Amino acid sequence: MAQAQTKTKHVRIEEEDESLISALPTREGWWEPFFLLQGFWLSPSITKSVMVLRDQFHPRHNDISLATYPKCGTTWLKALAFAITNGSDHPVTGYCHPLLSHNPHDLMPKLERPFQHLTRTLTLGRVVHLCREPKDVLCVRMVPHQEGAPRLVHRVDRAFEFFCEGFSFYGPIWEHYLGYWKQSKMEGEKGLFLNYDEMIAEPTRHVKMLAEFLRVPFTDEESRGAVEEVVRLCSFQNLKSLPVNSQGVSKRNGLENSSFFRTGKVGDWTNHMTVEMAQKLDCIIEEKLRGSGLTF
Ligand code: A3P
């Protein structure tokens, strides 16, 4: 009986969601039409996921969400968070550490929601957000991840224009950043806002900061070696070299596992963008972030 009632409720929610989705603004241009949900452009399947999560996901007080705009270093952040929070069950120096045999995405569950869709989680739980220089984020979308691999988009000029207009997957990127940035400024204990370039420059300091935020700080004694071990285990070079990350196709999304590990470099945009493109995007980002205190 209870099961039948639940099923009926789910069908009702699905029907309501379908009619809500069909009323959303849409725009064509990417591989399929995107929907504009609460200010963000989402693919049809992600729009549906957001609706389902909104209806059915009930966050707990001690939940921690990792939030990233795609291509900002999600894979890295997941690996670090896993290594840090599971340090007692899986010592980072162990030969059988799960990160040696699993892609980081397979070790951390994924929810599909930009900030504005996360309000319930934010009231209760905490969020780590990782941002990245927007030109590098866009660059990942414009170039193949390895020689011979197809581009993520076929028309570089269109991808650039769309990105500048805010019409990108989960975009506008600046709205994505600003939501988490403001929250981390207003409620520091609930939001940790990290920057990819700064993490690359000082990984040890950031791993310690992340561990403190995740409430599993390294002791003074551990700090001597364990932090460096986490940094090494989760480093781009190490993860990229593992067969689990360099071969095969992900069962989750059909993407090549290697597509999550391209160059891992800061400033690769200089190799793929003209000066004019860079200046245009810089101006847009500066204008959109003006007054927030967030700069790139
Ligand atoms: P590049 O394409 O510039 O190399 P996401 O995980 O959000 O899809 O982001 C992918 C970007 O993060 C890629 O950037 C990828 O190479 C980089 N990356 C993946 N693992 C990393 C790691 N362990 N350390 C640093 N960067 C990493």
Residues whose N, C-alpha, C, O or C-beta is under 5 A from the ligand:
A	BS01	A3P	Y69 P70 K71 C72 G73 T74 T75 W76 V140 C234 S235 F236 L239 F260 F261 R262 T263 G264 K265
